[in-house]
Every structure is written in C-alpha cells, then in structure tokens.
C-alpha cells in the first residue's frame, strides 16, 4: 500500500486492500467489444454444455433405473416357469371329469339372482325403518348405529353383485 501497488480503504476498524486499477492499462472500445463477444460466446457454450449435461444425467438415471441383462434373464426365466405352471393348471382343468352341467349352472345362477334380490329388498326395508327411527332421534346416524350395534354393508366394503 505504501508503494502504491495496492490501495487501502478503511471502514471503521476494518481495512480493505485491493489492486490499484489506475496502474493497469486502459482497454480500448474495440478490446471491450471483443471481450464482450468472447463472454457471450463462452456463455452460450456453457449453456450448451449444461443442457448436454442434464440430458446425459437424465439418460444415466434411466439406465440406472432399468434392469440389467442378468436381471432380465432371471425375470424371463421366472415368467417361463409361471407360464408352464399356468399351462399345466389349464390342462388339469380341461382334463377334469367333474364338469358342471348346464342345468346345475342355471340352477346356481337363478339361486344367486334370488338371493341378491332378497338382499336388496331386505336392505331397502332396513334402511327405510332406520330412517324412520332417525327422524325423531336427537343424535347423528353414526352415533345411533354405534349405540345399537348396526354394521352396514359399507362398513365392510360389501356390495351386492350387479343385476344380470
């Protein structure tokens, strides 16, 4: 600082030292424009490299998340075993001698329709009855069901089969 190569500025108790820019040669307008052009070119090059880097990172992520050749070979082998077991199961079902006759099937289907119809009818009657009780009940429907101990189909995620 005493020789004049470095300047000193005091900010309270702190002192800051920096290079004396007056001793540096002044750049001409042409040099400044040239440097600005170089900065622009380098900035575009940096952006292109960053974009390329992002693309390569995305590709690397895809490759890391995909299965390796030995894993795929193992998966194929597992699928072949599953396919063979399903084929064997299908053959056993086809060769079974205890097939259901069309009359038995029709009987079971008609019974299912009957029971489903009865289920819906009884559910509708119970719902109407409970709604009539709830009209004069001071608490909520949920509280009433808890007090009485009523479990609904919805509590057990059960729905009657669709009418066929």
Secondary structure, 3 states (H helix, E strand, C coil): CCCCCEEEEEECCEEEEEECHHHCCCCCHHHHHHHHHHHHHHHHHHHHHHHHHHHHHHHHHHHHHCCCHHHHHHHHHHHHHHHHHHHHHHHHHHHCCCCCCHHHHHHHHHHHHHHHHHHHHHHHHHHHHHHHHHHCCCCCHHHHHHHHCCCCCHHHCCCCCCCC
